[in-house]
Amino acid sequence: MTQSKTIRLVMPQWQGGDNPLYHLGAELLNYLAPSTKTPSFTVPVTKPGMPLKNENGIMGRKEVVNQLESAYSIINREKPDKIVMFGGDCLVDLAPFSYLSSVYGQSFGILWIDAHPDVMTPKQFAHSHAHVLGALMGNGDPDLIKDVKTPVPARKVMIAGIHDPTDYEKKFLTDHDIAMISPEQLKMSDQPVLQWIKNQNIKYLAIHIDLDVLDFHLFHALLMAEPGVSADKYAGIAEGRLTMDNVVKLVKDVNEITTIVGVGIAEHLPWDALNLKNMLAELPLINGH
């Protein structure tokens, strides 16, 4: 039996959420993660600078598409069996999960741990990080779905931690009969997730963890915890309600009954680190002047 090959990808993409801080967030995730012997590759990303433009319904379409192609290029060259992805915005999981779906076919499923379903299209929202799960299912903008060779069937997808979806999202989820579990249900028991895996005969699982599934009152490196903004800036956007312990327990329990072949962590927004970085840049001697 040949040994499986795992790779780590670092993709500090920020354009999908149109927030430059995602760039630093991805780099810090990679720094904070345990050091392993897993080969690591960084997907080239255009660094923050000029403001993005809305290009036919997607902010920064050109950069997003070019970076997506770079991710596919690395993955297809390395041909891994398992992938760890550190992002950046949520769109970073499109290439690795699409690839894994092609590798494992009908035995593959996706557990989407997120307060939001990410099934929108440019018609609803111009930030492509909200399009990624829909694209993995073969739904959405042609530039995003063109390399999704094996769309993931709706029955092979479950969203954990979701609540208060928009009207469009609610209709999409209902029409596709996608399995869901609310944060309140998950805190009581993750048995519905384990039962879904068994019912769908999912032998190989990719797990997307959007950090905004966490309660921002307990973990502050999230969009909702942006310092110095009005309390209503993010009104209407579902806030995470889980704890880190909730997420860790769920992933560990899932790992007991199926083979995890992909894990993606995204949407890390380290406000305090950014502010400290900017402060240090202003101080004499420290800044080299």
N, C-alpha and C positions, 0 to 999 in steps of 0.2 A: 504494500500500500504506500503510495507516494505521499510525502508530507505536504500539507496545504501551504500555500503561499499567501502571506498577509502583507499589505502595504499600508502606510500612513500617508494621507494627503493633507497638506495645509493649503487652504484656498482663502486668502484674506479678501474675498470679494465683498465690496460694499455697495456696488451699484444697484443690486437687486432690491435693496431697501433704501437706496439713496441717502445713506448715512455714512460719512467717512469713518466714524468710530468703529464700524465693523472690521475695518482693516487691522487696527490695533487689537481689537477683541480676538481675532483669529490667531494673531501672533502670540498673544498672552495664553490662549488655550494650549497652544503647542508647547509653550515654555512650562506651563504648570502641569502638563500631563506627565505621567511616569516615564522615565527614560527606559526604552526597550531596544531590542536588537532588530525591531521591525524596520525595514527600509522606508525612508521618508522622502517624499517629493513635494516640492512647493509649486503650485500652479501659478504661472505668471499672471499678475493682476495689475492693471493700470492704477497707479497710486492716486489718492485723492488730490485734487487740484482744481481744475475748471469745473464749474457747475454742470450737471448733466442736463441733457435736452430730452424732451419727449419725442421719440422717434417712432412714429406710427403706432402710438399707444403704449410704448414701453420706454421708461426712463433709461437712458444709456444703453439702448438696444445693441449698438455696435460692440461696445465693450463686453456686455453680458454674453453675446453670442461668441465672440472671439475667445473669451475665457472658458466658456463651456466647451468649445472645440479643443482647447489646450488640455482641459481635464480629461476628455475622452481620449486624446492622443496618448497621454501618460498611461492611462488605465489599459488601453488596448495594446500598448507596447509591453507593459509589464505582465498582463494577463493574470492578475491575482485571483485567488479563491475567496479572499476576505479583504474588506477595506474599512479603514478608519478614516473619517473625514473631520477635520477641524475647520469650521468657517468662522467668520463671514456670515453673510445672510443665508436664509434657508435654501435659496436656489442652488447652493453648492452641492446638495445631495442629489440633484437631477442626474448627473453623469454616473456617479458610482452606483446608485440604486437601479438605474436603467440597465447598466452593464450586468449587475448581479441578477436582474430579472431574466436577461438573456441566457446567462450561465445556468440558472437553476430552474427556469421554466415554471411548470405547473406546481412544483414543490415549494415555490418561493412566495413569501408574503412580506408585508410592510406593517410595522407597528409605528404609528405616527404619534409621538408624545408631544402634544402641542395644545395650546389654548385655542388655536385657530386651525381650520382645515386646509388652508392653502390650495383651494380649488378654483380660485378666480381666474379670469382671463383679462386681456387688455380692455375689454368692453366694460368691466367693472372697476378695474384698478390698474394704474400704470406702473406700480412697483412689482417687479416680477418675482420677488421672494414669496408673494402670495399666490403664485401660479404653479408651484412646483409639484404638489401632489396630483393636481389635475393633469399636468403634463405627463407624469409617470403613468397615468391611466390612459394616456393617448388623447387627452382633451386639452385644447388650448392653441396658442399661437404656433404657426408652422415652424418658425425658427427654433422654438423650444422642443417641439415633439419630433423633429425630422430624424433624430438619431435614437429615438425610443423604439427599438426594433421589436421588443416584446412588452407591450403595454400590460400593466398589472391589472388583472380583473378586480372589479369592485369588491367581490366577496373575499379577496385575499388582502384587503386593507382594513385596519382598525385604527381609530383615532382615540387616544386616551388623554383626558384632561380638558377636553373641549367643553365650552359652554357658551350660550348666547350667540350663536352664529347669526350672520346677516340673513336677510330674506333670500338673497341669491344662494348663499351657501346652504341654507336650510333646504331649499328646493333641490339643489344638486345632491346633497346627502340623502334626501328622501328618495329622489328619482333613481339613484344608484344603490339604494338600500345598503349604505355603508355602515358597518358596525361601529358603535361609539360607546364610550364610557365617560361619565362626567367626573370631575375631580371629587365630588362628594361620594359617589359610588366607589371610586377607586380607593379612597381612604378607608372605606369599610372592608372592601375585599377586592383583590385583583383576579378572583376566580373567573369572572366573565371573559377576561383576556385569555387566560389559560384554556378555557373551554372553546373559545373561538379558534385558537391554534389547533386544538385537537379536532374540532368539527371540520375545519378546512384542510386538515392533513398537511399543515405547513411544516416542512422538514427543515427549511432554511429561511431565516428571518433577518431582515434589515430593520434597524431601529433608528428613527430620526428623533433627536431630542432638541427641541427648540427651548432654549433656556427661559423664554417668556412664559412657559407653563408653570414656572415657579412663582410663589408669592413674593412680590417685589418689596413687601414690608420686611421680609426676612433675608432676601438676597437682592442687593441693590444695583448690580451691574446689568440692568434691564432698561428697556425703553421707557417703561412706566415710571421709573425712578429718576428720570432726568432732573437734575437739580436746577433750581432757579426758574422754573416755568410755571405758568398758571395751572391751577388744579384741574381745569377743564380741557387742557390741551389734548389729552388723549381720551376724552369722553366718547363713549360709544364703542370703544375697542375693548374686547374681553381681556380681563386681567388674569394672570396665572393664580392658581389657588393651591398648588401642590408644594410640598416641601422636598428638599433633596432626599430625605429618607424615603419618602413615598416613591420617588423615581428609582432610587437604587434598589429598593425592595422589588419593585415591578420587574426591572431588568434582570435581577438575580433569579427571581422565580421563573421568568420566561426561559432563562438560560438552562433551567433544569429539564425542560421538556422539548426543546428544539435546538437547532444549531444556529447561533448568531453569526451571520456572515458579513454584516455591515453595521457600523455604528457611526452616525453623524451628529456632531454637536454644533449648534449654530446660534446666532443672535446674541452673542456676548457683547455687551456695551459697558465697558469699564470706565464710567464717568470719573471716578476718583483718580484712577491711574492717569487719565488724560489731563485732568486739572493739575495733578502733581507734575507731570511731564512738562506742561506749559509753564508752571512756576519755576521749575529748575532751569528752564531755558532763559529765564529772565535774570537769574542771579549771577553777579560777577564772579569770576574765577571758575565757577561751575560751568558756565557757558563758554569758557575759553577766552574771555575778554576782561 
